[in-house]
Amino acid sequence: MSIKAFKLVSAVEREMLMGDKNYINIECIECCGKNLYIGTNECFIYHFLLDEKISTTGKITFAATKQLHKYLGLKKPVSELKAASALTRLLVLCDNTITLVNMMNLEPVPTGARIKGAVTFAVNENPVSGDPFCVEVCIISVKRRTIQMFMVFEDRVQIVKEVFTPEQPCAVAVDGYYLCLALTTQYIILNYNTGVSQDLFPYCSDEKRPIVKRIGRQEFLLAGPGGLGMFATVDGISQRAPVHWSENVIGAALCFPYVVALDDEFITVHSMLDQQQKQTLPFKEGHILQDFEGKVIVATNKGVYILVPLPLEKQIQDLLASHRVEEALVLAKGARRNIPKEKFQVMYKRILQQAGFIQFAQLQFLEAKELFR
């Protein structure tokens, strides 16, 4: 049964990006605070400032103001962008090279520091070095079956480890010393410090795109066989039941308590609390879905959109209005981590009371009595 958990709001219209140049395509995006960066197939980076506006009726819109754009001088697409805000640096992957550029003026760092031979890369959001002015980056190397770990500073890079994998890796996510890797035929967890690896489950990367996403401390979300979104910890176990996706999921994002997935026709929203599909939004030609500090962004080749979550209290009230008491209570309990303790206790008491009256009206006296108690 559906619930309205998100609204899709346009953020960057195609005219702002390409005018009448139809051949320009969006290849990758990065969002850091109000800063939105877009990498294109024509080797340009665009920098926009995103302003969130709330009308008197509570409607949310976004106004994007273009700051500048920069040509990187190659005839290759910009394939990945990652912001390192502590260093005011943007890590740009283009033509198998990661370049460091200034987040504000998009100029390369004067030292010319770069990482060569990278197929793809991930930033460690749970770093092990303890240095606040350093970003830990893991790259899948152009060298066969090789992963490399780097420390990236404001104006220099330093390799710290090279690890060999049993098969060719094609996707990676990092947490502390743990790498979650999609290899050619399976997913594994690899501790790059000790070299110990743990097989997770089989997967054929030739048939479809693997998804490897860190969703919290020592936990990852993976596109498993049979259209399942599988959760795995660094110990190789799953503490949550899987969610049922379509067979051809392109990307996934987390916006607690929801897992959002993109395929070639729809955006689907599943609850992590009861694994049920809660919402389906038609969305054609999407090819990017990512979350940035709680903001979920989707993009086609030509435009960027933001999935704006409805307030959890509003979602709970909608469920109660539909007499879906069990779902409302599950969502209310799950909301505990998003709401300050005192506010949550007041809200939860009120929800229990409302749920009690609904059960009472349906002559479910024992259930109502428990809720009132």
C-alpha positions in Angstrom: 0.0 0.0 0.0 1.3 3.4 -0.9 2.2 6.4 1.1 3.4 9.8 0.0 7.0 9.9 1.4 8.7 12.1 -1.2 7.9 14.8 -3.7 10.0 15.2 -6.9 11.1 18.8 -7.4 13.0 20.2 -10.3 16.4 21.8 -9.4 18.3 22.5 -12.6 16.4 22.9 -15.9 18.1 21.8 -19.0 18.2 25.4 -20.5 20.4 26.5 -17.5 23.0 23.9 -18.3 23.0 23.6 -22.1 20.9 26.3 -23.6 20.2 25.0 -27.1 23.2 22.7 -27.2 21.4 19.4 -27.4 24.6 17.3 -27.4 25.5 18.2 -23.8 24.8 15.4 -21.3 25.0 15.2 -17.5 27.5 12.5 -16.6 27.8 12.9 -12.8 26.8 15.2 -9.9 28.0 16.1 -6.5 26.3 18.2 -3.8 27.9 19.7 -0.7 25.7 22.0 1.4 24.3 24.5 -1.1 26.9 23.8 -3.8 25.8 21.6 -6.7 28.5 20.4 -9.2 27.7 18.8 -12.5 30.2 17.0 -14.8 29.3 16.7 -18.5 30.2 14.5 -21.5 31.9 17.6 -23.0 34.5 17.7 -20.2 32.9 20.7 -18.4 32.2 21.2 -14.7 29.3 23.5 -13.7 28.9 25.0 -10.3 25.4 26.0 -9.1 24.2 27.4 -5.7 21.0 25.7 -4.7 18.5 27.8 -2.7 15.6 26.0 -1.0 12.4 28.1 -0.7 9.3 27.2 1.3 6.1 29.0 0.4 3.4 30.0 2.9 1.5 26.8 2.0 4.6 24.7 2.8 5.5 24.0 -0.8 9.2 23.5 -1.4 11.0 24.8 -4.5 14.6 25.1 -5.5 16.3 28.0 -7.2 19.6 27.2 -8.8 22.0 30.0 -9.6 24.9 29.3 -11.9 28.2 30.4 -10.4 30.7 29.4 -13.1 31.7 26.6 -15.5 35.1 25.3 -16.3 36.5 23.3 -19.3 39.0 20.7 -18.2 40.8 20.7 -21.6 40.2 17.0 -22.6 37.8 15.5 -25.1 36.6 13.0 -22.5 33.6 13.0 -20.2 33.9 13.9 -16.5 33.0 10.6 -15.0 32.9 11.3 -11.2 33.0 14.2 -8.8 33.5 14.1 -5.0 33.7 17.1 -2.7 36.2 17.3 0.2 34.8 20.3 2.0 37.4 20.3 4.8 40.1 20.8 2.1 37.8 23.1 -0.1 38.7 20.6 -2.9 36.7 18.8 -5.5 38.1 15.5 -6.7 37.4 15.1 -10.4 37.8 11.8 -12.3 38.3 12.3 -16.0 40.2 10.1 -18.5 41.4 7.7 -15.6 43.0 10.6 -13.7 41.7 12.2 -10.4 42.5 15.9 -10.4 42.2 18.2 -7.3 40.4 21.5 -8.1 39.4 24.4 -5.9 35.7 24.1 -4.9 35.0 27.8 -5.4 36.9 28.7 -8.6 37.3 25.2 -10.1 41.0 25.9 -10.8 43.4 22.9 -10.4 45.7 23.0 -7.4 49.0 24.8 -8.2 51.1 21.8 -7.3 49.4 19.8 -10.0 48.7 16.9 -7.5 46.8 14.1 -9.1 46.1 10.4 -9.0 46.7 8.5 -12.3 45.3 5.2 -13.4 41.9 5.3 -11.6 38.9 3.5 -13.1 36.6 4.6 -10.3 37.0 5.8 -6.7 35.3 6.1 -3.3 35.9 8.4 -0.4 36.2 6.8 3.1 33.5 8.5 5.2 34.8 6.7 8.3 38.5 7.5 8.0 41.2 5.7 9.9 44.0 8.4 9.8 42.4 10.8 12.3 43.8 13.8 10.3 41.0 16.3 9.7 42.9 17.9 6.8 43.2 14.7 4.8 40.7 12.6 2.8 41.1 8.9 2.4 40.4 7.7 -1.1 40.2 4.2 -2.5 40.6 3.7 -6.3 40.0 0.7 -8.5 43.2 0.8 -10.5 43.7 0.4 -14.3 46.2 -2.3 -13.2 44.3 -5.6 -13.3 42.8 -6.8 -10.0 44.3 -3.9 -8.0 42.9 -1.6 -5.4 44.9 1.4 -4.1 44.4 3.5 -1.0 45.5 7.2 -1.1 45.7 10.0 1.4 44.6 13.2 -0.3 45.8 16.5 1.2 45.1 20.1 0.1 47.8 20.1 -2.5 49.4 16.6 -2.5 48.5 12.9 -2.7 50.2 10.0 -1.1 49.7 6.3 -1.7 49.4 4.2 1.5 48.4 0.7 0.3 48.0 -1.4 -2.7 45.9 -4.5 -2.5 45.3 -7.3 -5.0 41.9 -8.9 -5.4 41.0 -12.5 -6.5 39.0 -11.2 -9.5 38.7 -7.8 -11.3 36.8 -5.3 -9.1 34.2 -3.1 -10.8 32.6 -1.2 -7.8 33.8 -0.2 -4.3 32.6 1.4 -1.1 34.8 2.0 2.0 34.2 2.1 5.7 37.3 2.3 8.0 39.6 -0.5 7.0 36.8 -2.4 5.2 36.2 -2.4 1.5 33.0 -3.7 0.1 33.8 -4.8 -3.5 31.8 -6.0 -6.5 34.0 -8.4 -8.3 33.3 -10.1 -11.7 31.2 -12.9 -10.2 30.6 -12.0 -6.5 30.6 -9.4 -3.7 33.2 -9.5 -1.0 34.3 -7.6 2.1 38.0 -7.0 2.3 40.0 -5.6 5.2 42.8 -3.8 3.4 44.8 -3.6 6.6 44.9 -7.3 7.4 44.2 -8.6 3.8 41.4 -10.9 5.2 38.5 -11.2 2.9 35.0 -12.6 3.3 32.7 -13.7 0.4 29.2 -12.3 0.6 27.1 -13.7 -2.3 27.4 -14.4 -6.0 26.6 -11.7 -8.6 27.2 -11.5 -12.3 28.6 -8.0 -13.2 28.4 -8.9 -17.0 24.6 -9.1 -16.8 23.8 -5.9 -14.9 25.4 -3.0 -13.0 26.4 -3.8 -9.5 25.5 -1.4 -6.7 27.7 -1.1 -3.6 26.8 1.7 -1.2 27.9 2.5 2.3 24.7 3.3 4.3 26.2 3.7 7.8 29.0 2.6 10.1 30.2 -0.9 9.0 27.1 -1.5 6.8 26.5 -1.6 3.1 23.6 -1.9 0.6 24.1 -4.1 -2.4 22.2 -5.0 -5.5 21.8 -8.8 -5.0 20.5 -11.6 -7.3 16.8 -11.8 -8.1 16.2 -8.1 -7.9 16.9 -7.9 -4.1 18.4 -5.0 -2.3 20.7 -6.8 0.3 22.2 -5.3 3.4 25.6 -6.6 4.6 27.8 -5.7 7.6 31.6 -5.8 7.5 31.3 -9.2 9.3 29.6 -10.5 6.3 26.1 -10.9 7.9 22.8 -9.2 7.3 21.0 -7.6 10.2 18.0 -6.5 8.1 15.7 -8.3 5.7 16.3 -7.5 2.0 14.0 -5.2 0.0 12.5 -6.3 -3.3 13.6 -4.2 -6.2 13.1 -4.6 -10.0 15.7 -6.7 -11.8 17.2 -3.6 -13.5 18.0 -1.2 -10.7 20.5 1.5 -11.8 21.1 3.3 -8.5 20.1 3.3 -4.8 20.1 5.9 -2.1 19.3 6.0 1.6 17.1 8.6 3.3 16.2 7.0 6.7 13.8 5.2 7.1 13.6 4.7 3.3 15.7 3.0 0.7 15.1 4.7 -2.7 15.9 2.9 -6.0 16.0 4.0 -9.6 15.3 1.8 -12.7 14.7 2.8 -16.3 11.1 3.7 -15.6 10.5 4.4 -11.9 11.8 5.6 -8.6 10.7 3.2 -5.9 10.6 3.8 -2.2 10.9 0.9 0.3 10.8 1.1 4.1 13.8 -0.3 6.0 11.5 -0.8 9.0 9.1 -3.3 7.4 10.7 -3.8 3.9 7.4 -2.8 2.2 7.3 -0.8 -1.0 5.7 2.6 0.0 5.8 4.7 -3.1 6.4 4.6 -6.8 7.2 7.7 -8.9 7.3 7.5 -12.7 10.7 8.8 -13.9 11.9 8.1 -17.4 15.5 8.3 -18.6 17.0 8.6 -15.2 20.6 7.5 -14.9 21.8 9.0 -11.6 20.4 8.5 -8.1 22.5 9.6 -5.1 22.1 10.9 -1.6 24.2 13.8 -0.3 24.0 14.6 3.5 20.4 13.4 3.5 19.5 15.1 0.2 18.4 12.6 -2.5 19.1 13.8 -6.0 18.1 12.1 -9.3 19.2 13.2 -12.8 18.5 12.4 -16.4 21.0 13.4 -19.2 19.4 16.8 -19.3 18.1 17.8 -15.9 18.5 17.5 -12.1 15.7 16.8 -9.6 15.5 16.6 -5.8 13.4 14.1 -3.9 12.0 16.1 -1.0 10.9 14.0 1.9 7.6 14.8 3.5 7.8 15.4 7.3 7.6 12.1 9.1 4.8 13.4 11.4 2.7 14.2 8.3 3.4 10.6 6.9 2.3 9.1 10.2 -0.9 11.2 10.3 -1.7 10.1 6.7 -1.3 6.4 7.7 -3.5 6.9 10.8 -6.1 8.7 8.6 -6.1 5.5 6.4 -6.5 3.4 9.6 -3.1 1.7 8.9 -2.3 1.6 12.6 0.5 -1.0 12.5 2.5 0.8 9.7 2.0 4.2 11.5 3.4 2.7 14.8 6.4 1.1 13.0 7.2 4.4 11.3 6.7 6.4 14.5 9.2 4.1 16.4 11.6 4.4 13.4 11.4 8.2 13.6 13.0 8.2 17.0 16.5 8.6 15.7 15.4 11.7 13.6 13.6 13.6 16.3 14.8 15.2 19.6 14.0 13.0 22.6 11.5 15.3 24.4 9.7 16.1 21.2 9.5 12.4 20.2 8.0 11.4 23.5 5.2 14.0 23.2 4.6 13.0 19.6 4.7 9.2 20.3 2.2 9.5 23.2 -0.2 11.4 20.9 0.2 8.8 18.1 -0.5 5.9 20.6 -3.6 7.7 21.7 -4.9 8.3 18.2 -4.1 4.7 17.2 -6.0 3.5 20.4 -9.1 5.4 19.3 -8.9 3.9 15.8 -8.7 0.3 17.2 -11.5 1.1 19.7 -13.8 2.3 16.9 -13.0 -1.0 15.0 -14.1 -2.9 18.1 -10.5 -4.2 18.7 -10.8 -3.6 22.4 -7.7 -5.5 23.6 -5.4 -3.8 21.1 -7.0 -0.4 22.0 -6.5 -1.1 25.7 -2.8 -1.8 25.2 -2.3 1.4 23.2 -4.2 3.5 25.7 -2.1 1.9 28.5 
